[in-house]
Amino acid sequence: MKNDFSGTQSGFSRMPFAVELRNITKTYAGCREKANNNINLGLRRGEILCIAGENGAGKTTLMKILCGMENPDEGEIYINGRAVTIDSPLASRRLGIGMVHQHFMLFPQYTAAENIVMGMEPRKWGFFFDRKAAEKISARIIDAHHFSIDPGRPVYTMSVGEMQQVEICRLLLLNADIIILDEPTSVLTEYEITALFTTLKTLASAGKSIFLITHKLPEVKRIADRVAVLRHGEIAGICEGEFDEYMISKTMVGGSDVQIRHPHKNDKAAVTKICDKPVIVFDNVTVMRRGQKLPLLDSISFAVRPGEIMGFTGVGGNGLGVLEAVLGGFLHPATGSITHNGEDISSLNMRRLRNRGLAYVPSDRLKTGTAPEATVEENIIVNRRSEFTGTGFLNRKLIHDYSENLIRHYNITGTAGAKSTAELSGGNIQKLVLGREIGQIRDYIVFSEPTWGLDYAAGNFVRDEIALLREKGTAVILISTNIDEILSLADRIIVMYKGRAAGEFNNSDKSDTGMFGTDNISLKEKIGTCMQGIF
């Protein structure tokens, strides 16, 4: 089969469309460029169609139109060959369409089970919510698809990866025939991705039709029947069969040369001399929640020095989110201490940590990383307002010039017509936060899932920026559920399991702490084993 993005289709081309988008066009107010421009795309019954493209290419907009969250300016939608009107999410749901969004649509104060059955709540005696029945229904879906969440656990206590599992379970309960997933694997571990892909293939075999938006090109090869590439709001090509990562990347960026990145090769010439005096030290830090017997973090110790990247990885729910919260000043140790340049900072809140020099890229870019209703410029200078104030007033020209330079350097698109940051795509919001935080580093920075939601080229750009910080002597703490990302960047790696450090590995010589002996198991396999609690 051809791999030239000529649009030639075979195999599924003989099957009828489950959903067909014809001449879909969408322009947002204040924007000169069209978010979607005359798009024609069909999805067949039992097919998994991956949609790839750079940030701002129009992928999510197209799927929001199908879900009734946006109305097209032009075009038609056909479901099973019949023209339909989708003017609301309810209309979309009634047609058997369901979407797992990149930014979760969950109620944090409710349990996983309560979120999963939302709108389909089981009733006791016809009036009262049956919590036990809801948990039983949820547990059945969780177990059937090999997820790791507890149906009775409140969502606000979960990691980003666990929240995503709740979203997927809710969609599965809806029994949608047309399933849309927007970057579903961004914060999942390799084990969880494998389980999810097994689920998706099973659903497709049962006749479900699946749109999968992803920036991870290796995933296209693993899961897709076809791939459609969007560029500047238009279909740049459609391919079926054996997929070539280089060809897809080249089509995404418009034919320019694309470098395919590989895991860190530990080139000795690239290793920066690491100073002896640590910047951040955790000494037997334990975090407890009131009324809970087991600690959220259990005796965690490490030190990060200038010019070093310390990586943390693990399956969601095993302490990565708690570690991030402690580093960000949202949680404080019950025992143990945290020091910054020798001074105790264990009890400092986020504002005081910021004053000491904390730069922080959170995993939740909307709730923690930005003020969504504020403008792009307001979000860029939010931690540096004093630098742009003269004679008691903000210097608007200085703010604008600084913001324009940052937007240009990080290639943040969609800002021209945006009245608020919330109007930007998820990937562009992430780049805004990254640029803001990297621009204000003093001596250390915390990254949590830094490339989540970024396209292929942007993800490479961010990883290059993180590596450059090491060369400049910054102490970097990198928290990521993406093992390949950790291996490509971190000098040392700590694997978290049930709030403990299950293993510590040196990424420069592939040695470990001795728990595996002198076998020939790869470092990635060792880390994966630790993540599952097998020491």
C-alpha positions in Angstrom: 0.0 0.0 0.0 1.2 3.5 -0.8 2.8 5.6 2.0 2.9 8.8 0.0 -0.1 10.6 1.4 -1.7 10.6 -2.0 -5.2 10.0 -0.5 -5.4 6.6 -2.1 -7.4 4.2 0.1 -7.8 0.5 0.2 -9.1 -2.1 2.6 -11.5 0.0 4.5 -12.3 2.0 1.4 -14.8 -0.7 0.4 -16.8 -0.3 3.6 -19.5 2.4 4.2 -18.7 5.4 6.3 -19.9 5.4 9.9 -19.3 9.2 10.0 -18.4 11.5 7.1 -17.4 15.2 7.4 -18.0 17.1 4.1 -16.5 20.5 3.3 -16.2 21.5 7.0 -15.0 25.1 7.4 -14.6 27.0 10.7 -13.2 30.5 11.4 -13.0 32.0 14.8 -13.9 35.6 15.4 -10.8 37.9 15.2 -8.7 35.3 13.4 -7.7 35.7 9.7 -6.8 32.1 9.2 -9.4 29.3 9.1 -9.2 26.8 11.9 -10.7 24.2 9.5 -10.7 24.9 5.7 -13.0 22.7 3.5 -12.1 19.4 5.3 -13.4 16.2 3.8 -12.8 13.1 6.0 -14.6 9.8 6.6 -14.4 7.2 9.3 -15.5 3.7 8.6 -17.2 1.1 10.9 -14.6 -0.8 12.9 -11.7 1.5 11.9 -9.2 3.4 14.0 -8.2 6.6 12.2 -5.4 8.6 13.7 -5.4 12.4 13.2 -1.9 13.9 13.3 -0.7 17.5 13.0 1.1 20.3 14.7 -0.4 22.3 17.5 -3.0 24.7 16.0 -3.5 22.5 12.9 -7.2 22.2 13.5 -7.5 18.7 14.9 -9.4 19.4 18.1 -11.6 22.0 16.4 -12.7 19.4 13.8 -13.6 16.9 16.5 -15.4 19.5 18.6 -17.6 20.2 15.6 -18.4 16.5 15.4 -19.2 16.5 19.1 -21.5 19.6 18.9 -19.2 21.8 21.0 -18.5 24.1 18.0 -20.7 24.9 15.0 -19.1 24.9 11.5 -19.5 27.9 9.3 -19.9 25.6 6.3 -20.2 21.9 5.6 -22.2 18.8 6.4 -22.0 15.8 8.7 -23.3 12.4 7.8 -23.8 9.5 10.2 -24.2 6.1 8.5 -25.0 7.8 5.2 -27.7 10.1 6.7 -27.3 13.9 6.9 -27.6 15.0 10.5 -27.5 18.3 12.5 -25.2 18.4 15.5 -25.8 21.6 17.3 -25.0 20.5 20.8 -23.2 17.9 22.8 -26.5 16.3 23.7 -27.4 15.9 20.0 -24.0 14.3 19.4 -24.5 11.9 22.3 -27.9 10.9 21.0 -26.2 10.0 17.7 -23.8 7.7 19.5 -20.8 10.0 19.5 -18.6 10.3 22.6 -15.3 12.2 23.2 -12.5 12.0 25.8 -11.1 15.5 25.9 -7.5 16.5 26.5 -8.7 18.7 29.4 -10.8 16.5 31.6 -14.6 17.1 32.1 -14.7 15.8 35.6 -16.1 16.9 39.0 -13.0 16.8 41.3 -15.0 16.5 44.5 -16.9 13.4 43.4 -15.5 9.9 43.3 -14.4 8.0 40.2 -17.7 6.0 40.2 -19.8 9.1 40.6 -18.1 10.7 37.6 -18.3 7.6 35.5 -22.1 7.2 35.9 -22.8 10.9 35.7 -26.1 11.3 33.8 -26.8 7.6 34.0 -27.0 7.3 37.8 -28.4 4.1 39.2 -31.3 4.8 41.6 -32.5 3.1 44.7 -36.3 2.8 45.0 -36.5 5.1 41.9 -35.4 8.2 43.8 -32.1 8.0 45.6 -28.6 7.7 44.1 -27.4 4.1 44.6 -23.7 4.6 45.4 -22.9 0.9 45.8 -24.5 0.1 42.5 -22.5 2.9 40.9 -19.3 1.6 42.3 -20.1 -2.0 41.1 -20.9 -0.7 37.6 -17.7 1.3 37.5 -15.6 -1.6 38.9 -16.9 -3.9 36.2 -15.7 -1.4 33.5 -12.4 -0.8 35.2 -11.6 -4.5 35.6 -12.7 -5.4 32.1 -10.2 -2.9 30.6 -7.4 -3.4 33.1 -7.3 0.1 34.5 -5.9 0.8 37.9 -8.3 3.3 39.5 -10.3 2.8 42.7 -14.0 3.6 42.0 -14.6 4.9 45.5 -11.7 7.4 45.4 -12.3 11.2 45.0 -11.0 12.5 41.7 -9.2 15.4 43.3 -6.8 12.9 44.9 -5.9 11.3 41.6 -3.0 11.8 39.2 -3.6 13.2 35.7 -3.2 9.7 34.3 -5.8 8.3 36.7 -8.2 11.1 35.8 -7.9 10.2 32.2 -8.8 6.6 32.9 -12.0 7.9 34.6 -12.9 9.8 31.4 -12.3 6.8 29.3 -14.4 4.6 31.6 -17.3 7.1 31.4 -17.1 7.0 27.6 -17.1 3.2 27.6 -20.2 3.2 29.8 -22.0 5.4 27.3 -21.5 2.6 24.7 -20.8 5.2 22.0 -20.5 3.8 18.5 -18.2 6.7 17.3 -15.4 7.3 19.8 -13.1 10.3 19.8 -10.0 10.4 22.0 -7.9 13.6 22.1 -4.3 12.7 23.1 -5.4 9.8 25.4 -1.9 8.5 26.1 -0.2 11.8 26.9 0.1 11.0 30.6 -0.1 7.2 30.6 2.8 4.8 31.2 3.8 2.2 28.6 1.9 -0.5 30.5 -1.2 1.7 30.6 -0.9 2.6 26.9 -0.6 -1.1 25.9 -3.8 -1.8 28.0 -5.6 1.1 26.4 -4.6 0.0 22.8 -5.8 -3.5 23.6 -9.1 -2.0 24.6 -9.4 0.2 21.5 -8.6 -2.7 19.2 -11.2 -4.8 20.9 -13.8 -2.0 20.6 -12.9 -1.6 16.9 -13.3 -5.4 16.4 -16.7 -5.1 17.9 -17.7 -2.5 15.3 -16.9 0.8 17.1 -15.4 3.6 15.0 -12.5 5.4 16.6 -10.9 8.8 15.9 -7.6 9.1 17.8 -5.8 12.4 17.9 -2.1 11.9 18.8 1.2 13.6 18.5 3.1 10.4 19.2 4.1 9.0 15.8 5.2 5.6 17.1 1.6 5.2 18.3 0.3 5.7 14.8 2.3 2.7 13.7 1.0 0.6 16.6 -2.7 1.4 16.5 -3.9 3.1 13.3 -5.6 1.6 10.3 -5.3 5.0 8.6 -3.7 8.3 9.4 -4.9 11.8 8.3 -2.5 14.7 8.6 -3.8 18.2 9.1 -1.8 21.3 8.4 -3.0 24.9 8.7 -6.6 23.7 9.0 -6.5 21.5 5.9 -6.0 17.9 5.1 -2.4 17.6 4.1 -2.6 13.9 3.3 -4.2 10.5 4.2 -2.2 7.3 4.4 -3.1 3.6 4.9 -0.9 0.6 5.5 2.7 0.7 6.6 3.4 4.1 8.1 6.7 5.9 8.0 7.4 8.3 10.9 9.7 10.5 8.8 7.1 10.9 6.0 4.3 11.7 8.5 6.6 14.3 10.2 7.5 15.8 6.9 3.8 16.1 5.9 3.0 17.7 9.3 5.5 20.5 8.9 5.0 21.0 5.2 7.9 19.2 3.6 10.8 20.6 5.5 13.5 18.2 6.8 12.5 16.6 10.1 15.0 15.0 12.5 13.8 11.8 14.1 14.9 11.8 17.7 16.2 8.8 19.5 16.7 8.1 23.2 19.6 9.7 25.0 22.9 8.1 23.9 24.9 9.5 26.8 27.5 11.2 24.6 30.4 12.0 26.9 31.0 15.2 25.1 27.5 16.4 26.1 27.8 15.6 29.8 28.1 18.8 31.8 30.2 18.9 34.9 27.9 18.7 37.9 28.8 20.8 41.0 29.1 19.1 44.3 26.8 21.4 46.4 23.1 20.5 45.9 20.4 23.1 45.2 17.4 21.0 46.3 17.6 18.3 49.0 14.8 16.0 50.2 15.8 14.3 53.4 13.4 11.4 54.4 10.4 13.4 53.4 7.1 11.7 54.4 3.7 13.1 53.5 0.5 12.0 55.3 -3.1 12.7 54.7 -5.3 13.1 57.8 -7.1 9.9 58.7 -5.0 7.8 56.3 -2.7 5.1 57.6 -0.4 4.7 54.6 1.7 7.8 53.6 1.3 9.5 50.3 5.1 9.8 50.2 7.2 7.5 52.2 10.8 8.6 53.3 11.8 10.1 50.0 15.4 11.3 49.8 17.4 12.8 47.0 19.6 15.8 46.1 19.7 17.7 42.8 22.8 19.6 41.9 23.4 22.4 39.4 23.8 21.1 35.8 21.8 17.9 36.6 18.4 16.6 35.6 16.8 14.3 38.2 14.0 12.3 36.7 11.0 10.8 38.4 8.7 8.3 36.8 6.1 5.7 37.7 2.5 4.6 37.1 -0.1 7.3 37.9 -1.2 7.2 41.6 2.1 6.1 43.0 3.3 9.4 44.3 4.3 11.5 41.3 1.4 13.9 41.7 2.1 14.2 45.5 5.8 14.9 44.8 4.8 17.6 42.4 2.5 19.1 45.0 5.2 19.1 47.6 7.7 20.7 45.2 5.1 23.3 44.3 4.3 24.2 47.9 0.7 22.8 47.9 1.6 20.0 50.4 4.0 19.9 53.2 6.0 17.1 54.8 4.7 15.4 58.0 8.3 14.4 58.7 11.7 15.0 57.1 13.0 18.2 55.6 13.4 20.0 52.2 16.3 22.5 51.8 17.1 25.0 49.1 20.8 26.0 49.0 21.1 24.8 52.6 18.0 26.7 54.0 14.9 24.8 55.1 11.9 25.4 52.9 9.7 22.6 54.1 6.8 24.8 55.2 6.9 27.5 52.5 3.8 28.0 50.3 4.0 28.5 46.6 4.3 32.3 46.7 7.2 32.2 49.1 8.9 29.4 47.0 8.4 31.6 43.9 10.1 34.5 45.8 13.1 32.1 46.5 13.4 31.3 42.8 11.1 28.3 42.1 10.3 28.0 38.4 7.5 25.4 37.9 5.7 23.9 34.9 2.8 22.0 36.4 1.0 19.0 34.8 -2.3 20.8 35.0 -1.7 23.8 32.8 -5.2 25.2 33.0 -6.0 25.0 36.8 -2.4 25.5 38.1 -0.4 26.8 35.2 -2.5 29.7 33.9 -5.5 32.0 34.6 -7.6 30.9 31.6 -9.8 34.0 31.4 -6.8 36.3 31.6 -5.1 37.5 28.4 -2.0 35.8 27.0 0.2 38.8 28.0 -1.2 38.8 31.5 -0.3 35.1 31.9 3.2 35.7 30.6 4.1 38.4 33.2 1.9 37.1 36.1 5.0 36.3 38.2 7.0 39.3 37.1 4.7 42.2 37.2 7.2 44.4 39.2 9.7 44.2 36.3 7.2 45.8 34.0 6.0 48.5 36.3 7.2 52.1 36.2 5.9 55.1 38.2 3.2 52.9 39.6 1.8 51.8 36.2 2.3 48.8 34.0 4.5 49.6 30.9 2.2 48.1 28.2 4.7 48.5 25.4 7.4 46.7 27.4 5.0 43.9 28.2 3.9 43.6 24.6 7.5 43.5 23.2 8.5 40.9 25.8 5.4 38.8 25.1 5.9 39.0 21.3 9.5 37.8 21.7 8.4 34.8 23.8 5.5 34.0 21.5 7.9 34.0 18.5 10.6 32.0 20.2 8.2 29.3 21.3 6.1 29.4 18.2 2.9 29.9 20.1 0.1 30.2 17.5 -3.5 31.5 17.8 -2.7 34.4 20.0 -3.6 37.2 17.5 -7.3 37.0 17.9 -7.5 35.4 21.3 -9.2 37.5 24.0 -8.2 35.0 26.7 -5.7 32.3 27.2 -8.5 29.7 27.3 -9.1 30.3 23.5 -5.6 28.8 22.7 -5.2 25.2 21.9 -3.9 22.9 24.7 -0.5 22.6 23.2 -0.1 26.4 22.8 -1.1 26.9 26.4 1.6 24.4 27.4 4.2 26.3 25.3 3.2 29.6 26.9 3.7 28.2 30.4 7.0 26.6 29.4 8.3 29.9 27.9 7.2 31.9 30.9 8.8 29.6 33.5 12.1 29.0 31.6 12.4 32.8 31.2 12.4 33.4 35.0 14.7 30.6 36.2 17.2 31.4 39.0 18.8 28.1 39.9 16.2 25.3 39.7 13.0 24.4 37.9 10.4 21.7 38.2 8.8 20.1 35.1 5.8 17.9 35.4 4.7 16.2 32.1 6.3 19.0 30.1 5.5 17.7 26.6 2.0 16.5 27.3 -0.2 17.6 24.4 2.6 19.0 22.3 3.1 17.9 18.7 6.2 16.0 17.5 8.3 19.1 16.6 7.2 21.1 19.6 8.0 18.2 21.9 11.5 17.9 20.5 11.9 21.7 20.9 10.9 21.5 24.6 13.3 18.6 25.3 16.1 20.5 23.7 15.3 23.5 25.9 15.4 21.3 29.0 18.8 19.8 27.9 20.1 23.3 27.4 19.1 24.3 30.9 21.4 21.5 32.2 24.3 22.9 30.1 23.6 26.3 31.7 24.0 24.9 35.2 20.3 24.8 36.2 19.1 22.1 38.6 16.2 20.4 36.9 13.6 18.1 38.4 11.7 16.2 35.7 8.5 14.3 36.6 7.1 12.3 33.7 5.2 9.1 33.1 6.8 8.8 29.7 9.7 6.5 30.2 11.3 7.4 26.8 11.2 11.1 27.8 12.9 10.3 31.1 15.6 8.2 29.5 16.3 10.8 26.8 16.9 13.6 29.4 17.5 12.5 33.0 21.0 12.0 34.4 19.6 10.0 37.4 16.2 8.3 37.6 14.0 7.5 40.6 11.0 5.2 40.0 8.0 5.7 42.3 5.8 2.9 43.5 3.1 3.3 46.2 4.8 6.6 47.4 8.2 5.0 47.8 11.4 5.2 45.8 11.3 1.7 44.3 14.6 2.1 42.5 17.3 4.6 41.6 19.2 4.4 38.3 22.2 6.2 36.8 21.4 7.0 33.2 25.0 7.7 32.2 26.5 4.3 32.6 23.3 2.3 32.8 24.2 1.0 36.3 21.6 0.6 39.0 21.5 0.2 42.8 22.2 -3.5 42.7 18.7 -4.9 43.0 18.9 -6.4 39.6 22.4 -7.8 39.8 24.6 -7.9 36.7 22.1 -9.2 34.2 21.6 -8.0 30.6 18.1 -6.5 31.1 17.9 -3.1 29.5 17.5 0.0 31.7 14.0 0.6 30.2 12.9 -2.9 31.2 14.3 -2.4 34.7 12.4 0.8 35.1 9.2 -0.8 33.7 9.6 -3.7 36.2 10.1 -1.3 39.1 7.0 0.7 38.0 4.9 -2.5 38.5 6.3 -3.1 42.0 8.6 -6.0 41.0 11.9 -5.3 42.6 
